[in-house]
Amino acid sequence: MREVHVNQITKVIRDLFIDANYNLGADVLAAFDRGIAHDESPVAKEVLKELKENARIAREEHSPLCQDTGLAVVFIDLGQDVHIVGGDFKEAVNEEYGRATRTAI
């Protein structure tokens, strides 16, 4: 059995939450570009350009991509031989999400 301290995991989770606030994946940005190049609707093209610009600003200025009050969904796979020590894992993830949200804003 492998023991992992809850703090090791929550630091990674915090970093991922913060990164998700500032950076869209290359696949999403590429989809915006495809839409701008191929969509027939001028309105759709303009919306995609605005989304792309918002992504640029978020990345460069460390301003959250979206300022709504959405809900984070976390999927975590733990091996069957992993034992979390040092605290309640679910509680630690929720607390770290709150810290990351305050840091990202």
Secondary structure by P-SEA (a helix, b strand, c coil): cbbbbaaaaaaaaaaaaaaaaccccaaaaaaaaaaaaccccaaaaaaaaaaaaaaaaaaaacccccccbbbbbbbbbbccccccccccaaaaaaaaaaaaaaaac
